Amino acid sequence: MIDLFQENPTLSDNFQEIMETFDNPRPERDYEIEIQCPEFTSVCPKTGQPDFGTLTFTYVADQKCIELKSLKLYLQRYRNEGIFYERITNRILDDFVSVVQPRQCTLISRWTPRGGISSVITVRYPESSK
């Protein structure tokens, strides 16, 4: 059972191990790859209610590209995890960057409204200097 008012302290650290890559067919060229994942789900750690969102990855590959089925299986592992939008978006980007090692990547998570309020979280790699 989810401990309300606290993120899941047992969140697995090895979700990224399921992600696979393949060789970039044109590593000498900068081109964008956009992946939309419209059926992402996790659980709100405060209410225990399911959260539904759309994840959009936009990345410029270096030597590797993400294999889509493995990305789908990786994302499905969050289905029962109690985690806030901000943490999950940052964690997914960190895992993606660790495995794929892209030249650059942006991850946008768009969450369906709850109580008339919706959230959009955007994270980037590399981080822009401010």
VEXTOR-991501 format. One record per atom (N, C-alpha, C): x, y, z; atom name. Coordinates in nm, 2 decimals, padded with zeros to 4 digits, always signed. Each point is the difference from the previous one (the first is absolute). Layout:
N
[rec [X,Y,Z],CA],
...
REM end
This chain:
130
[rec [+00.08,-00.12,+00.00],N],
[rec [-00.08,+00.12,+00.00],CA],
[rec [+00.09,+00.12,+00.00],C],
[rec [-00.05,+00.11,-00.07],N],
[rec [+00.08,+00.12,-00.01],CA],
[rec [-00.02,+00.08,+00.13],C],
[rec [+00.11,+00.05,+00.05],N],
[rec [+00.01,+00.08,+00.12],CA],
[rec [-00.04,+00.14,-00.05],C],
[rec [-00.12,+00.05,+00.03],N],
[rec [-00.05,+00.13,-00.04],CA],
[rec [+00.09,+00.11,+00.06],C],
[rec [+00.01,+00.11,-00.07],N],
[rec [+00.08,+00.11,+00.04],CA],
[rec [+00.15,-00.02,-00.01],C],
[rec [+00.04,-00.11,-00.07],N],
[rec [+00.15,-00.03,-00.01],CA],
[rec [+00.02,-00.08,-00.13],C],
[rec [+00.10,+00.04,-00.08],N],
[rec [+00.03,-00.08,-00.11],CA],
[rec [+00.04,-00.14,+00.04],C],
[rec [-00.01,-00.09,-00.10],N],
[rec [+00.04,-00.14,+00.03],CA],
[rec [+00.14,-00.01,+00.03],C],
[rec [+00.04,-00.04,+00.12],N],
[rec [+00.14,-00.01,+00.04],CA],
[rec [+00.07,-00.12,-00.06],C],
[rec [-00.08,-00.10,-00.05],N],
[rec [+00.05,-00.12,-00.05],CA],
[rec [+00.01,+00.00,-00.15],C],
[rec [-00.01,+00.12,-00.06],N],
[rec [+00.01,+00.01,-00.15],CA],
[rec [+00.13,-00.06,-00.05],C],
[rec [-00.01,-00.10,-00.09],N],
[rec [+00.11,-00.07,-00.05],CA],
[rec [+00.10,+00.09,-00.07],C],
[rec [+00.13,-00.03,+00.02],N],
[rec [+00.10,+00.08,-00.06],CA],
[rec [+00.05,-00.06,-00.13],C],
[rec [-00.05,-00.11,-00.04],N],
[rec [+00.05,-00.07,-00.12],CA],
[rec [-00.10,-00.01,-00.11],C],
[rec [-00.10,+00.09,+00.00],N],
[rec [-00.09,-00.01,-00.11],CA],
[rec [+00.07,+00.02,-00.14],C],
[rec [+00.10,+00.08,+00.00],N],
[rec [+00.07,+00.03,-00.13],CA],
[rec [+00.06,-00.12,-00.06],C],
[rec [+00.03,-00.11,+00.07],N],
[rec [+00.06,-00.12,-00.05],CA],
[rec [-00.08,-00.06,-00.11],C],
[rec [-00.13,+00.03,-00.01],N],
[rec [-00.08,-00.07,-00.10],CA],
[rec [+00.01,+00.07,-00.14],C],
[rec [+00.05,+00.13,+00.00],N],
[rec [+00.01,+00.07,-00.12],CA],
[rec [+00.11,-00.05,-00.09],C],
[rec [-00.03,-00.01,-00.13],N],
[rec [+00.10,-00.05,-00.10],CA],
[rec [+00.02,+00.10,-00.10],C],
[rec [+00.12,+00.00,-00.07],N],
[rec [+00.03,+00.09,-00.11],CA],
[rec [+00.04,-00.08,-00.12],C],
[rec [+00.01,+00.08,-00.11],N],
[rec [+00.06,-00.06,-00.12],CA],
[rec [+00.09,+00.11,-00.06],C],
[rec [+00.09,-00.03,-00.09],N],
[rec [+00.09,+00.09,-00.06],CA],
[rec [-00.07,+00.11,-00.08],C],
[rec [+00.04,+00.12,+00.02],N],
[rec [-00.06,+00.11,-00.08],CA],
[rec [+00.05,-00.02,-00.15],C],
[rec [-00.09,+00.00,-00.09],N],
[rec [+00.04,-00.03,-00.14],CA],
[rec [+00.07,+00.12,-00.07],C],
[rec [-00.01,+00.12,+00.06],N],
[rec [+00.06,+00.12,-00.05],CA],
[rec [+00.06,+00.08,+00.11],C],
[rec [+00.10,-00.05,+00.07],N],
[rec [+00.05,+00.08,+00.12],CA],
[rec [+00.07,+00.13,-00.04],C],
[rec [+00.04,+00.01,-00.12],N],
[rec [+00.07,+00.13,-00.05],CA],
[rec [-00.10,+00.11,-00.02],C],
[rec [-00.13,-00.03,+00.00],N],
[rec [-00.10,+00.10,-00.02],CA],
[rec [-00.08,+00.03,+00.12],C],
[rec [-00.03,+00.13,+00.03],N],
[rec [-00.09,+00.04,+00.10],CA],
[rec [-00.14,-00.01,-00.05],C],
[rec [-00.09,-00.08,+00.05],N],
[rec [-00.14,-00.01,-00.04],CA],
[rec [-00.08,-00.03,+00.13],C],
[rec [-00.12,+00.06,+00.00],N],
[rec [-00.08,-00.02,+00.12],CA],
[rec [-00.09,-00.12,-00.01],C],
[rec [-00.02,-00.07,+00.11],N],
[rec [-00.09,-00.12,+00.01],CA],
[rec [-00.10,+00.04,+00.10],C],
[rec [-00.13,-00.01,-00.03],N],
[rec [-00.10,+00.04,+00.10],CA],
[rec [-00.08,-00.13,+00.02],C],
[rec [-00.02,-00.03,+00.13],N],
[rec [-00.08,-00.12,+00.04],CA],
[rec [-00.11,+00.05,+00.09],C],
[rec [-00.12,-00.04,-00.03],N],
[rec [-00.12,+00.04,+00.08],CA],
[rec [-00.05,-00.13,+00.07],C],
[rec [-00.02,+00.02,+00.13],N],
[rec [-00.05,-00.11,+00.08],CA],
[rec [-00.13,+00.05,+00.07],C],
[rec [-00.11,-00.02,-00.06],N],
[rec [-00.13,+00.06,+00.05],CA],
[rec [-00.07,-00.07,+00.11],C],
[rec [+00.05,-00.12,+00.04],N],
[rec [-00.07,-00.08,+00.10],CA],
[rec [+00.08,-00.02,+00.13],C],
[rec [+00.08,+00.10,+00.04],N],
[rec [+00.08,-00.02,+00.11],CA],
[rec [-00.08,+00.01,+00.13],C],
[rec [+00.03,-00.09,+00.10],N],
[rec [-00.07,+00.00,+00.12],CA],
[rec [+00.09,-00.02,+00.12],C],
[rec [-00.03,+00.07,+00.11],N],
[rec [+00.07,-00.02,+00.13],CA],
[rec [-00.11,+00.03,+00.10],C],
[rec [+00.05,+00.01,+00.13],N],
[rec [-00.10,+00.02,+00.11],CA],
[rec [+00.04,+00.13,+00.08],C],
[rec [-00.10,+00.08,+00.03],N],
[rec [+00.03,+00.11,+00.09],CA],
[rec [+00.03,-00.04,+00.14],C],
[rec [+00.12,+00.03,+00.05],N],
[rec [+00.04,-00.04,+00.14],CA],
[rec [-00.09,+00.06,+00.11],C],
[rec [-00.06,+00.11,-00.03],N],
[rec [-00.08,+00.07,+00.10],CA],
[rec [-00.14,-00.05,+00.01],C],
[rec [-00.06,-00.04,-00.12],N],
[rec [-00.14,-00.04,+00.00],CA],
[rec [-00.02,-00.15,-00.02],C],
[rec [+00.11,-00.06,-00.06],N],
[rec [-00.02,-00.14,-00.04],CA],
[rec [-00.07,-00.02,-00.13],C],
[rec [-00.04,+00.11,-00.06],N],
[rec [-00.08,-00.01,-00.12],CA],
[rec [+00.09,-00.02,-00.12],C],
[rec [-00.04,-00.06,-00.11],N],
[rec [+00.08,-00.01,-00.12],CA],
[rec [+00.02,+00.13,-00.07],C],
[rec [+00.12,+00.02,-00.05],N],
[rec [+00.03,+00.12,-00.08],CA],
[rec [+00.02,-00.05,-00.15],C],
[rec [-00.05,+00.08,-00.09],N],
[rec [+00.00,-00.03,-00.14],CA],
[rec [+00.07,+00.11,-00.08],C],
[rec [+00.10,-00.03,-00.08],N],
[rec [+00.07,+00.10,-00.07],CA],
[rec [+00.05,-00.05,-00.14],C],
[rec [+00.04,+00.10,-00.07],N],
[rec [+00.07,-00.02,-00.13],CA],
[rec [+00.14,+00.04,+00.01],C],
[rec [+00.09,-00.08,-00.03],N],
[rec [+00.15,+00.03,+00.00],CA],
[rec [+00.04,+00.02,-00.15],C],
[rec [+00.07,+00.11,-00.02],N],
[rec [+00.06,+00.02,-00.13],CA],
[rec [+00.15,+00.02,+00.01],C],
[rec [+00.07,-00.09,-00.06],N],
[rec [+00.15,+00.00,+00.00],CA],
[rec [+00.04,+00.06,-00.14],C],
[rec [+00.09,+00.10,+00.00],N],
[rec [+00.06,+00.05,-00.12],CA],
[rec [+00.15,+00.00,+00.02],C],
[rec [+00.07,-00.08,-00.08],N],
[rec [+00.14,-00.01,+00.02],CA],
[rec [+00.08,+00.00,-00.13],C],
[rec [+00.12,+00.04,+00.02],N],
[rec [+00.10,-00.01,-00.11],CA],
[rec [+00.10,-00.12,+00.04],C],
[rec [-00.01,-00.10,-00.08],N],
[rec [+00.08,-00.12,+00.04],CA],
[rec [+00.15,+00.03,-00.03],C],
[rec [+00.09,-00.07,+00.08],N],
[rec [+00.14,+00.00,-00.03],CA],
[rec [+00.03,-00.13,-00.07],C],
[rec [+00.05,-00.10,+00.08],N],
[rec [+00.03,-00.13,-00.06],CA],
[rec [-00.11,-00.10,+00.01],C],
[rec [-00.10,+00.02,+00.09],N],
[rec [-00.10,-00.09,+00.03],CA],
[rec [-00.14,+00.06,-00.01],C],
[rec [-00.10,-00.08,-00.04],N],
[rec [-00.14,+00.04,+00.00],CA],
[rec [-00.08,-00.10,+00.10],C],
[rec [-00.11,+00.05,+00.05],N],
[rec [-00.07,-00.09,+00.09],CA],
[rec [-00.09,-00.10,-00.07],C],
[rec [+00.00,-00.12,+00.04],N],
[rec [-00.09,-00.10,-00.05],CA],
[rec [-00.14,+00.02,+00.06],C],
[rec [-00.10,+00.02,-00.08],N],
[rec [-00.13,+00.04,+00.05],CA],
[rec [-00.07,-00.10,+00.09],C],
[rec [+00.00,-00.12,-00.03],N],
[rec [-00.07,-00.10,+00.09],CA],
[rec [+00.06,+00.00,+00.14],C],
[rec [+00.13,+00.01,+00.01],N],
[rec [+00.07,+00.00,+00.13],CA],
[rec [-00.04,+00.13,+00.07],C],
[rec [-00.01,+00.11,-00.07],N],
[rec [-00.05,+00.13,+00.07],CA],
[rec [-00.14,-00.02,+00.05],C],
[rec [-00.08,-00.06,-00.08],N],
[rec [-00.14,-00.03,+00.05],CA],
[rec [+00.00,-00.08,+00.13],C],
[rec [+00.08,-00.11,+00.00],N],
[rec [+00.00,-00.08,+00.12],CA],
[rec [+00.06,+00.07,+00.12],C],
[rec [+00.10,+00.08,-00.03],N],
[rec [+00.06,+00.09,+00.11],CA],
[rec [-00.11,+00.09,+00.06],C],
[rec [-00.07,+00.07,-00.09],N],
[rec [-00.10,+00.09,+00.05],CA],
[rec [-00.12,-00.07,+00.08],C],
[rec [-00.03,-00.12,-00.04],N],
[rec [-00.11,-00.08,+00.06],CA],
[rec [+00.04,-00.03,+00.15],C],
[rec [+00.13,+00.00,+00.03],N],
[rec [+00.04,-00.03,+00.14],CA],
[rec [-00.04,+00.10,+00.10],C],
[rec [-00.04,+00.12,-00.05],N],
[rec [-00.04,+00.11,+00.09],CA],
[rec [-00.15,-00.01,+00.03],C],
[rec [-00.07,-00.09,-00.06],N],
[rec [-00.15,+00.00,+00.01],CA],
[rec [-00.05,+00.00,+00.15],C],
[rec [+00.07,-00.07,+00.09],N],
[rec [-00.04,-00.01,+00.14],CA],
[rec [+00.09,+00.08,+00.10],C],
[rec [+00.08,+00.08,-00.06],N],
[rec [+00.10,+00.08,+00.09],CA],
[rec [-00.06,+00.13,+00.04],C],
[rec [+00.01,+00.03,+00.13],N],
[rec [-00.05,+00.12,+00.06],CA],
[rec [+00.11,+00.11,-00.02],C],
[rec [-00.02,+00.09,-00.09],N],
[rec [+00.11,+00.10,-00.03],CA],
[rec [-00.06,+00.12,-00.06],C],
[rec [+00.05,+00.12,+00.05],N],
[rec [-00.05,+00.13,-00.05],CA],
[rec [+00.05,+00.02,-00.15],C],
[rec [-00.08,+00.08,-00.07],N],
[rec [+00.03,+00.03,-00.14],CA],
[rec [+00.14,+00.05,-00.02],C],
[rec [+00.04,+00.09,+00.08],N],
[rec [+00.13,+00.06,-00.02],CA],
[rec [+00.12,-00.10,+00.02],C],
[rec [-00.02,-00.09,+00.10],N],
[rec [+00.11,-00.10,+00.02],CA],
[rec [+00.00,-00.10,-00.11],C],
[rec [-00.12,-00.05,-00.04],N],
[rec [+00.00,-00.10,-00.10],CA],
[rec [+00.05,+00.05,-00.14],C],
[rec [-00.03,+00.12,-00.03],N],
[rec [+00.05,+00.06,-00.13],CA],
[rec [+00.15,+00.01,+00.00],C],
[rec [+00.05,+00.05,+00.11],N],
[rec [+00.15,+00.01,+00.01],CA],
[rec [+00.07,-00.13,+00.00],C],
[rec [-00.06,-00.10,+00.07],N],
[rec [+00.06,-00.13,+00.01],CA],
[rec [+00.00,-00.07,-00.13],C],
[rec [-00.11,+00.01,-00.08],N],
[rec [-00.01,-00.06,-00.13],CA],
[rec [+00.11,+00.06,-00.09],C],
[rec [+00.01,+00.13,+00.00],N],
[rec [+00.10,+00.06,-00.08],CA],
[rec [+00.14,-00.05,+00.04],C],
[rec [+00.03,+00.00,+00.13],N],
[rec [+00.13,-00.05,+00.04],CA],
[rec [+00.03,-00.14,-00.04],C],
[rec [-00.10,-00.09,+00.01],N],
[rec [+00.02,-00.14,-00.05],CA],
[rec [+00.02,+00.00,-00.15],C],
[rec [-00.08,+00.07,-00.07],N],
[rec [+00.01,+00.00,-00.15],CA],
[rec [+00.14,+00.05,-00.04],C],
[rec [+00.05,+00.11,+00.06],N],
[rec [+00.13,+00.05,-00.04],CA],
[rec [+00.11,-00.10,+00.04],C],
[rec [-00.02,-00.06,+00.11],N],
[rec [+00.10,-00.10,+00.05],CA],
[rec [+00.02,-00.12,-00.10],C],
[rec [-00.11,-00.04,-00.06],N],
[rec [+00.00,-00.12,-00.09],CA],
[rec [+00.03,+00.04,-00.14],C],
[rec [-00.06,+00.11,-00.05],N],
[rec [+00.01,+00.03,-00.14],CA],
[rec [+00.12,+00.10,-00.03],C],
[rec [+00.03,+00.08,+00.10],N],
[rec [+00.11,+00.09,-00.02],CA],
[rec [-00.02,+00.09,-00.12],C],
[rec [-00.11,+00.07,-00.01],N],
[rec [-00.03,+00.09,-00.12],CA],
[rec [+00.08,+00.12,+00.01],C],
[rec [+00.01,+00.07,-00.11],N],
[rec [+00.07,+00.13,-00.01],CA],
[rec [-00.09,+00.10,+00.08],C],
[rec [-00.13,-00.01,-00.02],N],
[rec [-00.09,+00.08,+00.08],CA],
[rec [-00.14,-00.07,+00.01],C],
[rec [-00.07,+00.04,+00.10],N],
[rec [-00.13,-00.06,+00.02],CA],
[rec [-00.09,+00.09,+00.08],C],
[rec [-00.13,+00.01,-00.04],N],
[rec [-00.10,+00.07,+00.07],CA],
[rec [-00.11,-00.10,+00.03],C],
[rec [-00.05,+00.00,+00.13],N],
[rec [-00.11,-00.09,+00.03],CA],
[rec [-00.11,+00.09,+00.06],C],
[rec [-00.12,-00.01,-00.06],N],
[rec [-00.12,+00.08,+00.04],CA],
[rec [-00.10,-00.10,+00.05],C],
[rec [-00.04,+00.02,+00.13],N],
[rec [-00.11,-00.08,+00.05],CA],
[rec [-00.13,+00.09,+00.02],C],
[rec [-00.11,-00.04,-00.07],N],
[rec [-00.12,+00.07,+00.01],CA],
[rec [-00.10,-00.09,+00.07],C],
[rec [-00.05,+00.05,+00.11],N],
[rec [-00.09,-00.07,+00.09],CA],
[rec [-00.14,+00.04,-00.01],C],
[rec [-00.09,-00.10,+00.00],N],
[rec [-00.14,+00.03,-00.02],CA],
[rec [-00.05,+00.08,+00.12],C],
[rec [-00.10,+00.08,-00.02],N],
[rec [-00.05,+00.09,+00.11],CA],
[rec [-00.06,-00.09,+00.11],C],
[rec [+00.03,+00.06,+00.12],N],
[rec [-00.06,-00.06,+00.12],CA],
[rec [-00.05,+00.12,+00.08],C],
[rec [-00.13,+00.01,+00.03],N],
[rec [-00.06,+00.11,+00.07],CA],
[rec [+00.01,+00.13,-00.08],C],
[rec [+00.00,-00.01,-00.13],N],
[rec [+00.00,+00.11,-00.09],CA],
[rec [+00.14,+00.06,-00.02],C],
[rec [+00.11,-00.07,+00.05],N],
[rec [+00.13,+00.05,-00.01],CA],
[rec [+00.09,-00.11,-00.08],C],
[rec [+00.07,+00.05,-00.10],N],
[rec [+00.09,-00.10,-00.07],CA],
[rec [+00.14,+00.06,+00.02],C],
[rec [+00.10,-00.09,-00.02],N],
[rec [+00.14,+00.03,+00.02],CA],
[rec [+00.08,-00.04,-00.13],C],
[rec [+00.10,+00.08,-00.03],N],
[rec [+00.09,-00.04,-00.11],CA],
[rec [+00.14,+00.02,+00.06],C],
[rec [+00.08,-00.10,+00.00],N],
[rec [+00.14,+00.00,+00.05],CA],
[rec [+00.09,-00.02,-00.12],C],
[rec [+00.10,+00.09,-00.01],N],
[rec [+00.10,-00.01,-00.11],CA],
[rec [+00.14,+00.00,+00.06],C],
[rec [+00.08,-00.10,-00.04],N],
[rec [+00.14,-00.02,+00.04],CA],
[rec [+00.08,-00.02,-00.12],C],
[rec [+00.13,+00.05,+00.01],N],
[rec [+00.09,+00.00,-00.11],CA],
[rec [+00.14,-00.05,+00.03],C],
[rec [+00.06,-00.07,-00.10],N],
[rec [+00.14,-00.04,+00.01],CA],
[rec [+00.07,+00.05,-00.12],C],
[rec [+00.11,+00.06,+00.00],N],
[rec [+00.06,+00.05,+00.13],CA],
[rec [-00.08,+00.11,+00.06],C],
[rec [+00.02,+00.02,+00.13],N],
[rec [-00.07,+00.11,+00.06],CA],
[rec [+00.05,+00.13,-00.05],C],
[rec [-00.10,+00.10,-00.02],N],
[rec [+00.05,+00.13,-00.05],CA],
[rec [+00.05,+00.08,+00.12],C],
[rec [+00.11,+00.07,-00.02],N],
[rec [+00.06,+00.08,+00.10],CA],
[rec [-00.08,+00.12,+00.02],C],
[rec [-00.02,+00.04,+00.13],N],
[rec [-00.07,+00.12,+00.03],CA],
[rec [+00.07,+00.08,+00.10],C],
REM end
